Amino acid sequence: MFLRVPQLGVKHTKNLSLVKRCMSGLPDPVTNPSIDYSGIFINNEWLKSESGKTFPTINPANGQVITEVQEGDAADVDKAVHAATKAFQLGSPWRKMDASQRGNLLNKLADLMERDRTILASLETLDNGKPYVMSYYADLELSIKCYRYFAGWADKNHGKVIPLDGNYHCYTRHEPVGVCGQIIPWNFPLLMQAWKLGPALATGNCVVMKLAEQTPLSGLHIAQLIKEAGFPAGVVNVIPGYGPTAGGAIVRHPGIDKVAFTGSTEVGKLIQAQAAPTLKRVTLELGGKSPNIILKDADIAQAVEIAHFGLFFNMGQCCCAGSRVMVEESIYDEFVERSVERAKKRVVGDPFKGNTEQGPQIDEEQMGKILGYVGSGQSEGANLLTGGKRHGDTGYFIEPTIFSDVTDEMKICQEEIFGPVLSIQKFSTIDEAVARANKNSYGLAAAVHTRDIGKAVQVSNALRAGTVWINCYNVLGNQAPFGGYKMSGIGREGGEYGLENYTEVKTVITAIPQKNS
């Protein structure tokens, strides 16, 4: 997911010039940073895994090992849950802390991230492969803003007095859920960590978080900043490890009260099933196959650039990527031609270089999966117009790829590819476009481009998606909720709605001698 940054937002065809302008204030990256934190963080201490195992984290730009990281599993999760449970006990420093002080700690964490912004952005690019300019101006900017946003909510999330019939005084309390298990993905490591920790800590919960095994380095650095900020021991525990072992242990552990997961729909189904025996609260932000509808009265130049950004941003590794562009037939040929021209100009290469727009895919497995979808599109009869191959012979780079003449039943139109592959379809009427857009198992996001406000409202109301953009794409804010319909997930993250995932509502009723209005 991507929250639009003013410096780098979509401004029609001026995206590259804006990036170049930002470069003048961009500090040089640390291309070979010291890896200071590679352990398991429990109770504000750095530990080795109980099993003694480690795993390598890989630089996707060259396929080389960056460092070995401690591999957490069920034993480490159990230790972390015990630490979080102790930190959540009645009378603990965390439970007695003023809500406003929780906000102060979150703001202190944000301050420390500002201080370490260059090293964090460098770690994000090294471990994930996204361009450094985006790590610095998008991921860090937005993560910091997320912590500050939820810091403001810490002392404002409260209950209400209810005028119950009879001689009673009735009020509600918003209480923390307890120990929350959080499992984050590899595509936006820092931002997804912030989306999870921000509301959980603002509302007084304790956390056991599993980092994605592909990208643990920036999240482990944040763990050290959490200690430095002054959070009590046990409030936040961070475990690097694999999904089936560390992630599965979090989901199944009886001491965890709630699980929040961002990732694939396939894994989301497993989490919901495994959480059922202990009846945990579960929130899921899952996959998508988001339709991007271009009506014939749209500004074509603007729509082409927005659609390009909507899919190719972050190497196509976005759950809300606009991977299915639907274009009204009278402008279809022109739109396709311009889209191919733009894709051919996209700069693919070293993510630490300032002019790079697209870095590598996250790993060799993901690269192979994406190329498999390209082969599927070709075999099913879609027209490959550009790209479709590995870029270079080092690292996990893929050429920006565009298919035309894509039909609804094709695999590349139905399934989430999670890579730089754009499918362009043709439609005749608005009703047809809406019906076809909704005929999909996903419902995370969608967009419509038109100069007609009536049509914009008509289409946006009809689309079955958690977020609908009009004449823009990938524009989100911490103030607004994000989540999906159908198999794109359960619950919302962000905004006031996001606090509901981390609070229990308690009703307190007291008998009184006499009630007065």
C-alpha positions in Angstrom: 0.0 0.0 0.0 1.1 3.5 -0.6 0.1 6.8 1.1 0.7 9.6 -1.4 3.6 11.8 -0.4 3.3 15.4 -1.6 6.8 15.4 -2.9 6.3 12.3 -5.0 2.6 12.1 -5.6 1.1 11.5 -9.0 1.0 14.8 -10.9 -0.1 13.6 -14.3 3.1 13.3 -16.5 5.4 15.1 -14.1 6.3 12.2 -11.9 9.9 11.9 -12.9 10.6 15.6 -12.7 9.3 15.7 -9.2 11.6 12.8 -8.2 14.5 14.7 -9.7 13.6 17.8 -7.7 13.4 15.8 -4.5 16.9 14.4 -5.2 18.4 17.8 -4.4 17.4 17.4 -0.7 17.9 13.7 -0.5 20.9 12.6 1.7 23.3 10.1 0.2 22.3 6.5 1.1 24.5 4.2 3.1 24.9 1.5 0.5 26.8 -0.9 2.8 25.3 -0.2 6.3 26.4 -1.9 9.5 23.9 -4.5 10.5 23.6 -3.8 14.3 20.4 -5.7 15.0 19.8 -9.3 13.9 18.5 -11.0 17.0 15.1 -11.6 18.6 13.8 -8.7 20.7 11.9 -9.8 23.8 11.4 -7.9 27.1 13.6 -5.0 25.7 16.6 -7.4 25.4 18.3 -8.9 22.3 18.4 -12.7 22.4 19.5 -15.6 20.3 16.9 -18.1 19.1 16.0 -21.0 21.5 16.8 -23.4 18.7 20.1 -21.8 17.9 19.0 -21.5 14.2 19.6 -18.6 12.0 18.5 -17.7 8.4 20.0 -15.5 5.7 18.4 -12.3 4.5 19.2 -11.6 0.9 19.9 -8.5 -1.1 17.4 -8.9 -4.0 19.4 -6.6 -6.3 22.3 -9.1 -6.4 21.1 -12.2 -4.7 23.9 -12.1 -2.1 23.5 -12.7 1.6 23.4 -9.5 3.7 23.6 -11.2 7.1 22.3 -14.1 9.2 19.3 -13.4 11.4 18.1 -15.3 14.4 15.3 -17.6 13.5 12.5 -17.5 16.0 10.0 -20.3 16.3 7.4 -21.6 18.8 9.7 -21.5 21.8 10.7 -17.9 21.2 7.0 -16.9 20.6 6.1 -18.5 23.9 8.8 -16.5 25.7 7.6 -13.3 24.0 4.0 -14.0 25.0 5.0 -14.5 28.6 6.8 -11.2 28.5 3.9 -9.4 26.9 1.4 -10.9 29.4 3.5 -9.7 32.3 3.7 -6.2 30.8 -0.1 -6.2 30.5 -0.8 -7.3 34.1 -2.9 -5.0 36.2 -0.7 -2.6 38.1 2.2 -2.8 35.6 3.9 0.4 34.5 2.2 0.1 31.1 -1.3 -0.4 32.5 -0.9 2.5 35.0 0.6 4.8 32.5 -1.5 7.9 31.5 -2.9 7.6 28.0 -1.3 10.9 27.1 2.1 9.4 28.0 1.5 6.5 25.6 1.1 9.2 23.0 4.4 10.9 24.1 6.2 7.6 23.7 4.9 7.1 20.2 6.0 10.7 19.3 9.4 9.9 20.8 9.6 6.8 18.6 8.8 9.0 15.6 11.5 11.5 16.7 14.1 8.7 16.8 13.0 7.5 13.3 13.6 11.1 12.1 17.1 11.0 13.6 17.8 7.6 11.9 15.9 8.2 8.7 18.9 7.8 6.4 20.0 4.5 7.9 16.4 3.2 8.0 15.8 4.1 4.4 19.1 2.5 3.4 18.2 -0.7 5.3 14.8 -0.8 3.6 16.3 -0.5 0.1 19.1 -3.0 0.8 16.8 -5.6 2.2 13.7 -5.0 0.1 15.0 -3.6 -3.2 12.7 -0.6 -3.5 14.4 2.6 -4.8 16.1 4.6 -2.1 14.3 7.8 -3.0 11.0 6.0 -2.3 12.3 4.4 0.9 13.3 7.9 2.2 10.4 10.1 0.9 7.6 7.5 1.0 8.1 4.7 3.4 9.9 6.7 6.1 7.8 9.8 5.8 4.6 7.8 6.0 5.7 5.5 8.8 6.7 8.5 10.9 3.4 10.2 10.2 1.6 7.1 11.2 3.1 6.9 14.7 2.4 10.6 15.2 -1.2 10.2 14.0 -1.9 7.5 16.5 0.0 9.3 19.2 -2.7 11.9 19.0 -5.4 9.3 19.5 -3.9 7.9 22.7 -5.9 10.1 25.1 -9.0 10.6 22.8 -10.3 7.1 22.4 -12.9 7.0 25.1 -16.4 5.8 26.0 -19.6 7.6 26.7 -22.3 8.1 29.4 -25.5 6.4 28.3 -29.0 7.5 29.6 -30.2 4.1 30.7 -33.8 3.8 32.0 -34.2 3.7 35.7 -32.0 4.8 38.6 -28.7 3.8 37.1 -25.6 5.4 36.0 -24.3 3.8 32.8 -21.1 4.4 30.9 -18.7 2.6 28.6 -15.0 2.1 28.7 -12.7 1.4 25.7 -10.2 -1.1 27.1 -7.2 -2.7 25.3 -7.8 -6.2 24.0 -4.6 -7.5 25.6 -1.7 -9.3 24.0 -1.9 -8.8 20.2 0.0 -11.0 17.7 0.9 -9.1 14.5 2.3 -10.6 11.3 3.6 -8.1 8.7 4.6 -8.6 5.0 7.7 -7.8 3.1 6.5 -5.3 0.6 6.3 -2.3 3.0 8.2 -3.5 6.1 8.4 -0.2 8.0 5.0 1.1 7.0 3.2 -2.1 7.8 5.0 -2.2 11.1 3.7 1.3 11.8 0.2 0.5 10.7 0.1 -2.4 13.2 2.0 -0.9 16.2 0.5 2.6 16.0 -3.1 1.8 16.9 -2.2 -1.2 19.2 0.1 0.9 21.4 -2.0 4.0 21.4 -4.9 2.0 22.9 -2.7 0.3 25.5 -2.1 -3.2 24.1 1.0 -5.3 24.2 2.4 -6.8 21.1 4.2 -9.9 19.8 5.2 -9.1 16.2 6.6 -11.4 13.5 8.6 -9.7 10.8 8.7 -11.1 7.2 11.7 -13.4 6.8 12.6 -11.6 3.5 12.9 -8.2 5.1 13.7 -8.2 8.9 16.4 -5.6 9.1 14.5 -2.3 9.3 11.9 -3.7 11.7 14.6 -4.9 14.0 16.2 -1.5 14.0 12.8 -0.1 15.0 12.7 -2.5 18.0 15.9 -0.9 19.3 14.3 2.5 18.9 11.3 1.3 20.9 13.5 0.5 23.8 15.4 3.8 23.4 12.1 5.7 23.3 11.2 4.4 26.8 8.5 1.8 26.2 8.4 -0.6 29.2 9.9 -4.0 28.9 7.6 -6.6 27.3 5.2 -4.1 25.7 6.7 -4.7 22.2 8.4 -8.0 21.3 9.7 -8.6 17.8 10.5 -12.0 16.3 12.1 -12.6 12.9 11.2 -16.0 11.5 9.2 -18.1 9.1 5.4 -18.1 8.6 4.6 -21.7 9.3 6.7 -21.8 12.5 6.9 -18.4 14.2 3.7 -17.1 12.5 1.8 -20.2 13.1 2.9 -20.3 16.8 1.5 -16.7 17.2 -1.8 -17.6 15.7 -2.3 -20.7 17.7 -0.9 -19.5 21.1 -3.7 -19.4 23.8 -2.1 -16.4 25.4 -2.6 -14.2 22.4 -5.9 -12.4 22.4 -5.9 -11.0 18.8 -4.1 -11.5 15.5 -3.6 -9.0 12.8 -2.2 -10.1 9.5 -1.3 -8.5 6.2 -0.4 -10.7 3.3 -1.8 -13.2 0.8 -5.4 -14.4 0.8 -4.1 -18.0 0.8 -2.3 -17.5 4.1 -5.1 -15.4 5.5 -7.5 -18.4 5.2 -5.0 -20.5 7.1 -4.7 -17.9 9.9 -8.5 -17.6 10.3 -8.8 -21.4 10.5 -5.9 -21.8 13.0 -7.2 -19.0 15.2 -10.7 -20.5 15.5 -10.0 -23.0 18.3 -9.0 -20.2 20.6 -11.6 -17.7 19.2 -9.1 -15.0 18.7 -10.1 -11.7 17.2 -8.7 -11.7 13.6 -8.2 -8.8 11.3 -6.9 -9.6 7.8 -5.7 -7.2 5.1 -5.2 -9.5 2.1 -4.8 -9.6 -1.7 -6.4 -7.8 -4.5 -7.0 -7.6 -8.2 -8.1 -4.0 -8.4 -9.9 -2.7 -11.5 -8.9 0.7 -12.8 -11.7 2.0 -15.1 -10.9 4.6 -17.8 -14.0 6.3 -19.3 -13.8 7.9 -22.7 -14.1 11.4 -21.4 -11.1 11.1 -19.1 -7.9 13.1 -19.6 -6.0 10.3 -21.4 -2.5 11.6 -20.7 -3.3 11.9 -17.0 -5.0 8.5 -16.9 -2.1 6.8 -18.6 0.4 8.2 -16.0 -1.8 7.4 -13.1 -2.5 3.9 -14.3 1.2 3.4 -14.9 2.0 4.5 -11.3 -1.0 2.5 -9.9 0.5 -0.7 -11.2 4.3 -0.3 -11.4 4.9 1.5 -8.1 6.9 -0.7 -5.7 7.7 -3.1 -8.6 4.0 -4.0 -8.7 4.3 -5.5 -5.2 1.2 -3.7 -3.7 -2.0 -5.4 -2.5 -4.0 -2.6 -4.0 -2.1 -2.4 -7.3 -4.3 -1.4 -10.3 -3.3 -4.5 -12.2 -6.5 -4.7 -14.3 -7.0 -1.6 -16.4 -10.4 -1.4 -18.1 -10.6 1.2 -21.0 -13.7 2.3 -22.9 -13.5 1.0 -26.5 -13.4 4.4 -28.3 -10.1 5.4 -26.6 -8.7 1.9 -26.1 -6.1 1.8 -28.9 -4.7 5.3 -28.0 -4.5 4.4 -24.3 -2.7 1.1 -25.0 -0.2 2.8 -27.3 0.6 5.5 -24.8 0.8 3.0 -21.9 3.4 0.9 -23.8 5.4 4.0 -24.6 5.5 5.0 -20.9 6.4 1.5 -19.8 9.3 1.4 -22.2 10.7 4.6 -20.6 10.6 3.2 -17.0 14.1 3.1 -15.5 14.9 -0.3 -14.0 18.1 -0.9 -12.1 20.2 -0.3 -9.0 17.8 0.9 -6.3 20.4 3.1 -4.7 20.8 5.2 -7.9 18.8 8.4 -8.0 17.1 7.9 -11.4 15.9 4.4 -10.8 12.1 4.0 -10.8 12.0 0.2 -10.4 14.2 -2.1 -8.4 14.2 -5.9 -8.1 11.4 -8.2 -7.1 11.7 -9.4 -3.5 13.3 -12.8 -4.2 13.9 -15.5 -6.8 10.7 -17.3 -5.9 8.6 -14.3 -6.6 10.4 -13.5 -9.8 9.7 -17.0 -11.0 6.1 -16.8 -10.0 5.7 -13.5 -12.0 7.4 -14.9 -15.1 5.1 -17.9 -14.8 2.1 -15.6 -15.0 3.6 -13.9 -18.1 3.8 -17.3 -19.7 0.2 -18.1 -18.7 -0.9 -14.8 -20.4 0.8 -15.7 -23.6 -0.5 -19.3 -23.7 -4.1 -18.1 -23.0 -3.9 -15.7 -26.0 -3.3 -12.3 -24.4 -1.1 -9.9 -26.5 2.3 -9.2 -24.9 3.2 -5.7 -26.0 6.3 -5.0 -24.0 8.5 -6.6 -21.4 7.8 -10.1 -20.2 11.4 -11.1 -19.4 14.0 -11.0 -16.7 15.9 -7.7 -16.8 19.7 -8.4 -16.7 21.3 -11.5 -15.3 22.0 -10.4 -11.7 19.4 -9.9 -9.1 15.6 -10.4 -9.4 14.6 -7.7 -11.9 11.7 -8.0 -14.3 11.0 -5.8 -17.3 7.8 -3.6 -17.1 5.3 -5.8 -18.8 2.0 -4.9 -20.6 -0.7 -7.2 -22.0 -3.6 -6.1 -24.2 -6.6 -8.1 -25.4 -7.0 -9.6 -22.0 -10.3 -11.4 -21.3 -12.0 -11.9 -18.0 -11.4 -15.6 -17.7 -7.6 -15.4 -18.2 -5.4 -16.2 -15.2 -3.6 -12.9 -15.4 -7.0 -11.2 -15.1 -8.3 -13.3 -12.2 -5.3 -13.8 -9.9 -3.0 -11.5 -8.0 0.4 -11.4 -9.7 2.2 -9.1 -7.3 4.6 -7.9 -9.9 5.1 -5.4 -12.8 2.5 -6.9 -15.1 -0.3 -4.7 -16.4 -3.4 -6.2 -18.1 -5.4 -3.8 -20.3 -9.0 -4.7 -21.2 -11.8 -3.1 -23.3 -15.4 -2.4 -22.4 -18.4 -0.8 -24.2 -20.7 0.6 -21.4 -20.4 1.7 -17.8 -22.8 -1.0 -16.7 -20.7 -3.6 -18.4 -17.5 -2.3 -16.8 -18.9 -2.3 -13.3 -20.4 -5.8 -13.7 -17.1 -7.2 -14.9 -15.1 -5.4 -12.3 -17.2 -6.8 -9.6 -17.1 -10.3 -10.9 -14.0 -11.2 -9.0 -13.2 -12.8 -5.7 -11.3 -9.7 -4.5 -12.5 -6.3 -3.4 -9.6 -4.3 -2.0 -9.5 -1.2 -4.2 -10.7 0.2 -7.5 -10.6 3.5 -9.5 -12.5 5.4 -12.1 -11.2 8.2 -14.4 -13.7 10.7 -15.9 -14.5 14.4 -16.2 -18.2 13.7 -15.4 -18.8 13.9 -11.7 -22.2 12.1 -12.0 -20.5 9.1 -13.7 -17.7 9.2 -11.1 -20.2 8.9 -8.2 -22.3 6.3 -10.1 -19.3 4.0 -10.7 -17.7 4.5 -7.3 -20.9 3.7 -5.5 -21.4 0.5 -7.6 -17.9 -0.9 -7.2 -17.5 -3.6 -4.5 -14.2 -2.4 -3.1 -13.0 -1.0 0.2 -11.3 2.0 -1.4 -12.3 3.7 -4.7 -10.2 6.4 -6.2 -11.6 9.0 -8.7 -9.0 10.5 -11.1 -6.2 9.3 -8.8 -4.6 6.1 -7.5 -2.7 5.0 -4.4 -3.9 8.1 -2.5 -4.4 7.0 1.2 -3.9 8.8 4.5 -3.5 7.7 8.1 -6.8 9.5 8.8 -8.8 7.2 6.4 -9.6 3.5 6.8 -8.2 0.9 4.5 -9.4 -2.7 4.0 -11.2 -4.9 1.6 -14.5 -6.5 0.7 -14.9 -10.3 -0.1 -11.6 -12.2 -0.1 -9.5 -9.1 0.3 -9.8 -9.2 4.1 -11.7 -8.5 7.3 -11.6 -5.2 9.2 -10.0 -1.8 8.6 -6.7 -0.3 9.3 -6.1 3.4 9.6 -8.1 6.3 11.0 -10.5 6.1 13.9 -11.9 2.9 12.5 -8.6 1.3 13.0 -8.7 1.8 16.7 -11.8 -0.5 17.0 -9.6 -3.6 16.2 -7.6 -3.0 19.3 -10.2 -2.2 21.9 -12.9 -4.0 23.9 -16.0 -2.0 24.9 -17.0 -2.6 28.5 -20.4 -1.4 29.8 -20.5 -0.4 33.5 -23.9 0.1 35.2 -24.2 1.4 38.8 -27.3 1.5 40.9 -27.9 5.0 42.3 -30.5 6.4 44.8 -31.9 8.9 42.3 -31.2 9.8 38.7 -31.5 13.4 37.6 -31.4 14.8 34.1 
